[in-house]
Amino acid sequence: MLLALGVPVGLHKPALRQGKKEKDKGAGKGATSAVFEVYKDDSKKFRFRLKGDDGVTLAMATKGYKTLDECRRVVEQIRTLAGRAKIENLPDKKK
């Protein structure tokens, strides 16, 4: 999995943030804006988190990436594929 729901721990100032022009695309069309933030974690690896327009973290990387380019490629892949992704309900695990 590339993303996990949850709240990040030990966050640093984001190294990359989507620009205002990109963020404002779709404004007034009923679309919400979201931003991918890319940052370095405590182990100096790059991670990302997706924040909604209300500042709430919607998703985040489950692993760190060695380079900024590698992390950005994953973000771009998610941006490309997420809109077409199917929703799959997994069966409950009963013991």
DAHUSUL-V85828 format. One line per field, one symbol per residue. burial: I if it has 16 or more other C-alpha atoms within 10 Angstrom, else O. Layout:
# DAHUSUL-V85828
burial=???
This chain:
# DAHUSUL-V85828
burial=OOOOOOOOOOOOOIOOOOOOOOOOOOOOOOOOOIIIIIIIIOOOOIIIIIIOOOOOIIIIIOOIIOOIOOIIOIIOOOOOOOOOOOOOOOOOOOO
